[in-house]
Amino acid sequence: MRFDELIGQEKQKKELLETIKRGRIPHAQLIEGKDGHGLLPVALAYANTVVCGQYDSRHAGWIKAEKLVHPDIHFVFPTSTTQEVASKPTAEEFMAPWRDFVRENPYGSLYDWAKHLGTENKQGVINVTDALAIIKKVHLKSFEGGWKCVIIWHAEKMNAAAANKLLKSIEEPPEKTLLLLLCPDENQLLSTIRSRCQLTSLSPIAKELIGATLIDKGASGVQAQALANQANGSIGLAFTRLKQQDELANYETWFVAWVRMAFKAKGNKSVVLDLTSWSQELASKGVETQKQFLDFAIAFFRAALMEHYQLGSLVTYVPSSEFQLQKFAPFIHGSNIISIIDALEKSHYHLVRNGNAQMVFSALAFSLTRLLHQKTE
C-alpha cells in the first residue's frame, strides 16, 4: 500500500509524510478511525514509506512490503480459536490468512476478518503472548539496517495483561522502532498508553469519492449513489455492502418479520410465541452476525424517521424487498425513536459483553413491539 493509493484522508497523508520528511517520526503513533475510513491502509502506507523510503517499484524492500512479507514490518491483530488452532491463538499462527485478507480487502472490518477466519460467533483478542512477541520483535536488530515497524490492528482488543506488558516498550522503544497502534476510538485504550502516543485521527470519506470509487469497481451509477449514501463516510462499508447484497437481504427479512409480528401483537397473545421463535432464530446466529443485524436495524429505524418527517433526501437505506418504508414511517417518530435506538444499542452492548443472546433478543423483541405502538405526542 502506498500513499498515492489511499482513498481520501488528504490532510492526514500530508501530516504523516511531513513527519518522514522532517525526520520527526514518532516511536509510538496512534491512528484513530474506522476501518472503512482507511485505518489499516493509512498505517500500511506510513509503515512502508518509513521502512522502505519513497516508493520505487524496483526497490526490493517495496516489493516485499507490498506482498506483506517485509522482514522489518510486523503485524499483530485479534485472533480466536479455530479448528486448526484449538487453544492460545496468536497472530503469528494466522499470518497466511491475514495476508490474504489484507490483499483482498484492506478496508475490511473486524467482522470481515472474523468471517474470513470462519469465527463470526467469537470475539477476537490480542493476548499477552502476542504482546511478548511484539516486545521480542522490537528488540531484534533491523533486517535491512533501517527502521522496523509493528502494526497493531485494533489495539483496543488487547486484554489487560497484554496492554500492561506492552507499556514499557511504548515508553522506551529501541532506536528506529515504530509502533503503530490502530484503534477506532482512542478512549478504548489505557490512558497510560494513549498519553505516550502521537495521535492521528482519520475523517469520513466524502460521498462523491466513495461513489466514484464504487463505479470504478463495477457498480452502476444508481447502485454507487445508493451505497455511498448508506456508507456514512466508510468506503469499507460500501465495499462490503456491494459484495454482500444477499446478507443484507437476510437482515431485512429478519427485520420485516419482527415488524409484521409487532403489528399483530396488540390483543393477540399467540404472537408471544412467534416473537419468542424470532428471538431464538436470532440467538442461533454468530455474535458478529447479531451485532451486524442490530446496526442494520438502527439504520432502518433512522431511515423511517427521516421518511416520517418528510426528509426523504436524507434517507440512506432503500428496502430490497416489497416492504414499503413509507407505510412504516408513521409509526417511528420523536416520541419513540430515542427509546428504540437506546434499546438496540443496549442489546449491542450486552452482546459485546457475552450476554445470553436468547435473553437479549427476547427482551429486545418485546420492548420494540411495545415502542412501535407508542403514540406520538
N, C-alpha and C positions, 0 to 999 in steps of 0.2 A: 504494500500500500504506500502511495506517495501523496504528498500534499496536493499535487495538481489533480489527483483522482478523487479527492474528497468532495462531497456534495454539501454546499453551504459552508457555514462556520468561517467566513472570511476574516472577521475580526480576530477570532481565536487562532486561526492559522498564522496570521501576521504576528501576533504576540509570541507564539511559540517559536517561530522562525527567528524572531528578534533575539530570543534568549540564546539561540545557537550562534547567530551572527556575532553577538557581543561577548560570547564566551561566558555567559552567566546562566549556565544550565543548572537548575536546582537538583540536589541529590534526591529529594523526595517531592514528587509532583502529584497532586490530587486533581483528577479530571472528573468533574461532576456533570451529570446529564443522563438523559435516557439513552438506552441502546440505539433506538431509532433515530436519535439526533446525530449519531456518529461517534459514540463513546469509544468503541474499540478501533474503528478506522482512524480516528484522530490520534489515538495512542500509538497505533502501528506506524503511522506516517512520522510521528515525532521520534519514536524509538529508532526506526530505520535510518532517519536522517542523522540523529545523534551518533549512532554507531557506525554508519557507512559513509557519512558525508553527503554532499549534494548528489542528486540522482544521476546515475550513469548506467545505462542498460548493459554495458560491457563489464562493469565492475563486478568482480567475483563476490564481494560482500553483498551487493544489492541482489544479485541472482539468488543467493542463499536466503536473504531476508524475504524476498517476495515468495519464496517457496516455504517460508516459515520454519526454516531449518538452520538459521544462523546460530553458530555456537555461542555467541555473546548476547543473544536475545532470548530470554526465558519467559515462560508463561505459567501462571497459576490461576486456577479457576475452580468454581464449585463443582463437586462431584457427589455421587451417591452410589450405593451398591448396585451391582448388576449381576446377571448370571455368571459373567466371566470374572468379575471382581466381587466376591461374596462378602468381604469384610475389610475394614480400614482402607477405603479407597483413597487414592491420591491423584493429583493432576498428572503426575508422570506416567501413570498407568493408562491414561486416556489421551495421550498425545496424538496418536494416529487419527482417532475420530475428531479430536479438536481441530486438527489441521484441515480435515475435510469440511468441517462445519464452517470454519472461518473463510475458507476459499469459496464456499457456496453462498454464504450469507453473512458478511462481516457486520451487517446492521441487525443481525438476529438478536432476539431477547433470551433471557433465562429460560422462558417457556420453550422457545425454539430449540435451545440447547438440550433441554430435558427430553423433548420429542426426538431429537437426533439420537440420543442415547437409549430411548425407549423407557425413560424413568419418569413419565409425567405424574405418577402418583407418589413421587418422593420429592423432598426438598433438598437441594444440593447444599453442601457446606464446604468451607475451607478449614481443614482441621490443623492441629498442632504439628502433625507430620509434614504437612505442606509448608508450614512456617519454618520448620527446621531445614527443609530443603531450600527455601529461599535464603536463609542465613548462610548455608553452605555455598550456594551459588554466588552470592555477592562477595564472598571471601576468596573465591577462586581467582586465579590470575586470568586476565582477559586473553582469550584465544588469539585474537588478532592484534593485541597490543594497545588497543584504544579503550573506548567506553564499553561498559557492559550494562545491560538493562534487564530488569524483571518487571513484567506487566502482570498486575494482579487484577484480573477482571472480576467485577462485583466483590470488591474488598469488604463490603458490609456483611458478606456471608462468612467472614472469619468468625469462628467461635471465640469465646473469651480467652481461652488458653492460647490460641494462635495469635490473636491480636496483641496480647501482652508479651508473648515471646518475640514478636516482630519489632516491638517498640524500640529496643536498643539498636537494631540495625538501621532504623529510620533516624534515630538520634545521632549515631556515629557511623555512617556508611563508609566503606573503603573509598579510596580515591577513584575518580572516574567511574562511579557507580550511580545509576539512575533507577530509582524505584518509582514506578508509575502505578498509582492506586486509582482504579476506576470505580465509580460509585454513583448511583442515581441521586443520592442526597447525602451531602457531607455530614448531616446531623445523625446519620445512622452509624457513623464511625465513632470510636472512642475520642473524647476531646483531646487526650494526650497525643493521639496520632494526628488529628486534624491540625493541631497547633504547630506541628513540625513539618507540615507540607505546604508548598506553594499551590494556590488554588487557581484552576481554570474552569469556568462554568460554560457549558455549551448552551446554545439557543435553539428553539424550534426552527425548523426549516420552512421557508416560505412555500405556500401552496402552489404558486406558479412554478417553482423549481421542482417540487415533487411531481406535479402533473407532467412537466416536460420530460422528467426522468422516466416516468412510467410509460410514456409514449415511446421513448427510445427502447424500452424493454418489451414493446409489442402490444401494449394496451391501446384500446381505441380511445378517441378523444373524449367520448362521453364517460367511458369507464374510468379513464385517468382523472377526469374532473371530479367524479363522484368519490373516488378513493382518496384523492388529495384533500377533499373537504372533510372526509371522515378521519384522516390520519392525524389531525391536530398537531401538525408540525413534525411528525415522525415518518421519515422515509422508510424506516424498518417496518413499521406497522403497515404502510402502504404496500410494500413488497409482500409482506405476509398475507395480507388480505387478497392481493392479486393471485397468489398461489393457492389460497385456502378458501375458495368460494364455497366448496362443499361443507367445510367445517362451520362456516358462518351460517349456512342454511340449517345445520343441526341446532345451533344456538337459537335461531329464530323459531324452529319447530318447538323446542322446549319452552320458549317464552310464550309463544302463541297458545300452547296447550294450557299453560297456567292461566293466561288471561281468560280463556273460554271457561275454564272451571271456576274462576273467580266470579264471573258474571252469573254463573248458575248457582253460586253458593248461597245467596240470600234466600232463606226459607227452605233450603234443600239440604237436609242433613246427610244425604248419601254422598254429597260432594266431598265430605270429610275423607272418605275412603279414597276418592280419586286424588285429592291433594296429597294424601299420605303416599300413594303409589308414585306420584310425581316426585315427591321428596326422595323416595327410595331409589328411583332411577338416577336422579342427580347424584345421590350419595354413592352410587356404584361406580361413578367415573373417577378418574385420577384427580388429585388435588389441583394440579395445574390447569386441567380442563375446567374444573369447577370455578377456579378463580377467573379464567378467561370468560366463562359464561356470565359471571357477576359483572365483569367490566362491560360485556355486551349489553346486559340488562340496563346498566346505568346509562349507557349511550342511547338506548332505545327510549327510556323514560324522558331523557333530556330532549330528544327529538320530538316526542309527543308534546312536551311542554311548549317548545317553540311553535309547534303547529297550533296549539291551543290559543296562543296569543298572537296568531297571525304573523309569525316571523319565519315564514317558510323559507326565506332566503338563507336563514341560519341553520336549517335542518341539514345535518351531515349524514343521516342514515336513511336509506330508501329500502323498504322491505323487499325481499326477493320472492315472497310468496304472494298469495291473493289477499293477505292481511292488509286492511286499509287503515293507515295511520290516522287519516282524517276522522274516522269514526271513533277511534280510540282516544284521540287527543282531548275531547271534552272532559274526560274523567281524570286528567292529570292537570293540576292547577296549583296556584300558590298556597292553598290550604293543606295540600298533602305531599308536594314534591320533596320538601326538605326531609320529612319523616321517611319517605320512600328511599331516598338516596342514603339517608342515615342507616336504615335497616340493611341495605345492600352492602354498605361499607363495613358495618359491624360484622356481617356474615363473612366478608373477605378477611377481616381481622382475625376472627376465630379460626378460619381455615388455615391461615398462615401459622397460627399457633397450635396446630394439630387438634383443633376441636373436633368432636364427633360430628361427621358430615351429615348423618341422618338427623340428628337433633338440630343442627344448624339450618338445614333446608326445610325441615318441618316447621320450625319457628318462623322462618322467612316466608314460607308459603301462606301461612295463616295471617301473619302480620300484613303482608302485601294485599291479601284479599280484603282485609278489614279497611286498609287505607284506600283501596281502589273505590270503595263505596262511600268514602267520606265526602260530604257535600262541600262545595266552595262557599266561602263566607262572603 
